[in-house]
Amino acid sequence: MSVRKIAILDDYIGVALEYGDWSALPGDAEITVYREAIPPERLVAELAGYEVVVITQQRARFPRAVLEGLPSLKLLVCNGRTSNVVDHQARIERGILLCGTAETSRDAAARPVGHAVRPGLPAPSEMAWALIFAVAKRTGVEDRVIRAGGWQTGFPVPLGGKTLGLLGAGHLGGAMVPVAKALGMDVIAWSQNLTRERCAELGVTKVTKDELLSSADVLGVFLVFSERSRNTLRAEDLAMMKKGAIVVNISRGPIIEERALIEALRSGHLGGAGLDVFDREPLPAGHPFRSLDNVVVTPHVGYVTEELFRTAWQRMAQDVAAYLAGSPIRVVTDPADCPPMAPQ
């Protein structure tokens, strides 16, 4: 009997086997866990022969060319309701199932695992504030200096009386408002679809894009990533910002033109940046964001909680076991749950 090979990708923290109950898998199943990302150019060669691939944090991309290079692949399992790193048209043509960890969009209660309503701020909004404080209060810089034997090197920035600019005021951006007001900050907002009614609901001032950029002391990026939002902030946009302003991005890296952001930080025009997302993830070795003193970086963990991962791994393990038993569950079939691939 041939071995039924299962690959688990991007288990950076190393909890997949612990948090998921894999005991229901048949004896001929063999699991390989990848703790580090597989480079895109090696994905086909590395995953050849695998029947099941669990894409976990959805960092690896599966366009048509990759799917066509994996003839053994029969099941993709994702964390959430669906995946935008898969070419669904090619997947369906090749008869590859996709199973998630939530119900389909036809269920009014459907939402990605870990995104259930809970008290307080959404986890990504909490991360945005963590990055704002880390940059404004210089915690990363001063921590490194003290560990190296030094002492105070600069001035923390007080946030009271400053202006928080929201580039996007949806669920995550809107959740920033109560904390900002508690700190004594003014809040302004802009996006292409932002309405005066939404601003009135949040108690913030609706402004133009130019006004947002020229007025914000802290700019938070909360837009949904799409081709339309790619490079919303280019060099000319960053040049409009106040000297010493802080940019925080917990949405997607390509919303800000990366080269322009690096130059604005190197030149000192921007005071600093807090970044949880990047054009390429994991962030390549030697990337300027790894060495710029006025940048605080985190590894796209704004949405990550232990509760989310414990629940997600249980469900992903159930998906794999059910498929291998011949009765797949949580199969993604609704066209609404098969979005086009997100741009690179």
Buried (B, 14 or more C-beta within 10 A) or exposed (E): EEEBBBBBBBBBBEBBBEBBEBEEBEEEBEBEBBEEBBEBEEBBEBBEEBBBBBBBBBBBBBBBEBBBEBEEBBBBBBBBBBBBBBBBEBBBEBEBBBBBBBBBBEEEEBBBBBBEEEEEBBBBBBBBBBBBBBBBBBBBBBEEBEEEEEEEEEEEBEBEEBBBBBBBBBEBBBBBBBBBBEBEBBBBBBBEEBEEEBBEEBEBBBBEBEBBBBBBBBBBBBBBBEEEBBBBBEEEBBBBBBEEBBBBBBBBBBBBBBEBBBBBBEEEBBBBBBBBBBBBBBBEEEBBBEEBBBBBBBBBBBBBEEEBBBBBBBBBBBBBBBBBEEEBEBBBEBEEBBEEBBEE
